[in-house]
Amino acid sequence: MTLVYLLILAVVYVFLDFCLRKKLHTKMTKSYWRSFKGRRPLFVIFEMVMLASFLVLIFVIPPAYTSVFMFLFLFLLYVLRGFEEWKFDRNQKEHYHSWLGATFFMFASFLVLMRDM
């Protein structure tokens, strides 16, 4: 049942992202996943530290909570990227989409956490 809720949440996220892009007149870039090229080194270091700590936590925490930590990691990643876009590239308005993605991953982590309770 949780998978159905996650799919519904993903469809709502895609629809809201599409509507937000239409309202803000922003276009989807060729690569939705940002590479490290042209980014601030401090933010890249933060992302690498977050990724390394996530990979370590996968082996330390019980397997039942791995999916929760995966969604929380993606939530923090999108918040960090949104902050970077807001701080340095405000004119492109991409930070709204990153924060919408962060909200999606926060709700997804709550759904997975409620399933485990």
N, C-alpha and C positions, 0 to 999 in steps of 0.2 A: 504494500500500500504506500510505503514511503517513496518508492520509485515513481509511482503515479503522481504523487504530490510534487516531486522534484521535476518531473516532465512538465507538469502544468506551470510550475514556477518558471521553468526555462522558457516556455512559450510566452508567458507574460513578459519576461525580461526582454526577449527578442522583439516583441511588439512595442514595448515602451521605448526601447533603444531606437527602433525605426521611427517612431513618432517624434522622439526627441531630436533625432538627426534631421527630420523634415522641418521641425519648428525652428531649430537653430541654424539651419542651412549648412550643416557640416556633412562632408562626404566620408564614406568609409575608405580608409587608406588601403593600399594593396596588401599590406601585412598587418593584420589586427594585433598580432603579438609583437610588441616592440622589441627591436634588437638593442644591442648595447651601443651601436654606432650613433654618435652625435648626442649622447646622453651625458649627464653630469656624473663624474667619477664617484662622488660620495653616495649617490643614490644606487649606483651599480654595486658598490661595496655593501651597502645595506641589504640589497637583494641577494647577494651571494651569501652573506652571513645568515639571512633568514632561510635560504635554501639549505645551507649546511646544517643549521640547527633543526630544520624540519626533517631532514634525512636521518639525523641522529635520533630524534624523538620517535621516529617510526620503529626503531629497534628497541627503544626503552619502554614505551608505553604499551599497555595491553592492546591486542589486535582489535578489540571491539571499538576502541576510540580512535583508531587510525583515520577513519573517514571524517570524523569531526575535526581532527587536526588538519586534515587536508583542506577542508573548506575554510577553516580559520586562517590557514596559511595563505590561501588565495584571497581571502578578505583583506588581510594585511598587505598583501602585494598590490592589490588594486587601490587601496587607500594611499599607499606610498606613491604609486605612479600618478594617482590623481593629484596628490599634493605637489609632486614635481611638475606636472603639467600646469597646475594652477599658479605655481610660483614663477615659472619661467616662460611658459607659452600660453598666456591667458587669452590671447587673441584667437587661437584655434578652437577654443571651447571644448577640447577633448576631455577636460577634467570632469565635466558633467557625466560623460559616458563611463569613465573609470569609477566614479563614485556610485553610479547606478549599478555597475557590475559588482562593486563592493557590497552594496545593499543586497543584491541577489545572493552572493555567497554567504552573507550573514544569515539571511533567512534559510538558506539551504543547510547551514550548520545547525540552526535551531531545529529544523525538521529532522535531521539525522540524530541529533541529541535527544529529541523527544521519542524517537523510535527506540533508543537504547534504554530509556527509563522504564 
